[in-house]
Amino acid sequence: MPTITLNGDPYAIDGDLRLVTLLEHLNTRQGRVAVEINREIVPKASYPATIVKAGDNVEIINFVGGG
């Protein structure tokens, strides 16, 4: 099974998938995250067209508000 590195850990994927699909699988809201793939920040406007492939290194950072 193909894998990516997700936040430093191996993560199995079924094949190439859109970044928005990965975020949905992770139950992550797109508006509250920053994503980096292979050390390049992905602009939010590019999330729907961005493809995650086996071997990619993906970092997802969640923004948490509080007070």
Stockholm file with secondary structure:
# STOCKHOLM 1.0

chainA/1-67         MPTITLNGDPYAIDGDLRLVTLLEHLNTRQGRVAVEINREIVPKASYPATIVKAGDNVEIINFVGGG
#=GR chainA/1-67 SS CCEEEETTEEEECSSSEEHHHHHHHTTCCGGGEEEEETTEEECGGGGGGCEECTTCEEEEEECCCCC
#=GC SS_cons        CCEEEETTEEEECSSSEEHHHHHHHTTCCGGGEEEEETTEEECGGGGGGCEECTTCEEEEEECCCCC
//
